[in-house]
Every structure is written in C-alpha cells, then in structure tokens.
Amino acid sequence: MKRLEIVIRPEKLEVLQEILDECGAHGAMVSNIQGYGNQKGHKSLYRGAELDIELIPKIKVETVVDDELVETIIAQVLKDINTGTCGDGKIFVYNVEEVVRIRTGEHGSKAL
C-alpha cells in the first residue's frame, strides 16, 4: 500500500476528488495549507498598498491506496491538474506498512 500526499491549487480540489473516485481510492483527508516554493509568493494590492504575499494557499489531499492504483492516479493528476505554470503542486509517495480499521479490526487492504 502507498500513501499519496498531493499538494494542489485550491481551485483544482473538485477535479482531484473526481480522479480519486474514478480510480477507486476509498477516501481522502483534505487540509488547507500555506507554503512557498519556486513560486516565491506574489505581490498584491490592498487598499492602494502593495503587499508581498510569501505564503501561497494550497490544498493537501492525503489518501492510502493499493500499489497498483498509484501510477494510474499520478498519470491522471498530471493530465488533468497540470496548468503548466509554477505552483501546480507536488505528489509525494510513501510506503505504508499496515492499516487497521478501528471499528472492525480488519487489517491491510480490507481496512481501506
């Protein structure tokens, strides 16, 4: 099993949810986050004053899926979420040793 941590632009959340549903992911955790990277923030005008916004709002979506779904999800995200501009996001892939469903005590893929 793998844990996918997908960081995207907020406006792409619905697209990502559709991708995960279509690919057979069993659920996801969604967090509002802020960060910076190559984008290095942006300038904004507020009441006539120019502000340097260093932290950009992003969405982090975490899901755990079976190994065979990982490449399909990554390929679909690259196809549907990529705008070709700085700030599109990143996908982090981690190994998951075990999953246990608390309610039933099921282990492994059955617990997803």
N, C-alpha and C positions, 0 to 999 in steps of 0.2 A: 504494500500500500504506500501511497505517496501523499504528502500534504502539499497542496499548491497554495501559495500566498501570492495573490495577484493584486498589484497596485495600479489603479487606473484613474483616468479623469472622472469626476463625478457624473458628468452627463452620459457616460458610457455604461452605467450600472445596469440599466434595463437590458441592454444588449448582452452583457456578460451573464446576467441571470438566464436569459433565453439560451445562450450557448451551454451553460451548465445543465439546464433542464433537458435540452436536446441530446446531450452527450451521456446522460444517465447519472450525473452526480446526485447524491442523496440529500444534499443540503449544503448550506454555506453560512458562514458568520461574516457579517459586514460591519466595518468600522470606519468612521470618519477620521481621517488623519491629516496632518500637515507635514510637509517636507520640502527639501530642495535637493537639487542635483545639478545636472548640466544646465538646466534652465536658469538657475541663479536668480529666481524671483522675477518680478516685473515692476514697472512704475505705474502708479495710478494717481488720478486726480481726485481729491476730496475737498469740496468747498474752496476750490481755487488753489489749493496747496498740493504740490507734488509729493507723493509718498513712495518710498521704496518698500515694496512688499517682498520680503525674503522667503517666507514660508508659503508654499502653494497648497491649497486644499486638494486632497486626493481621497480616494476610497480604497480601503484594503479589504479584499474578499479572500477568506480562507476556506478551503474545503479539503476533505480527505477522500481519495478515490482509489480504486484498484489500479494497479500498474498499467494495465492495458488501455486505460482511458486517458492517460497523461498526454501522450503525443497528439491524440485527437483534439483534446481541449486546447492545447498550446497552439496547434495549427489553426483552429477556428478563431481563437483570440487574435492571433497575428493577422488573420484575414479580415475580421470584422471590426476590430477595435483600433487598428493602426491608422493614424491620420497622416503619418509621415513627418510630423513635426515634433520638436523637442517637448518632452513632458507626457508622452503617451503612456509611460509606466513601465513596469517590470513584472516578470514572473519568477518566483523563487520556488524551487522544488526540493522537498525534504523527504527523507525516508521516515516511515512510521513503523515502529516495531510491533505495536499492539494497539487494538481498540477494544474497549469493553463497554457494552451498553449497560448502564447502571440499573435500569428498570428490570431487564430480563437476565442479565449476567452473560449474554451472548458475547463471544469473542471473535476477533478478526473481521473479515468481510461481512459476515452476518450481522455484525453490530453497526455497520454503516447504515 
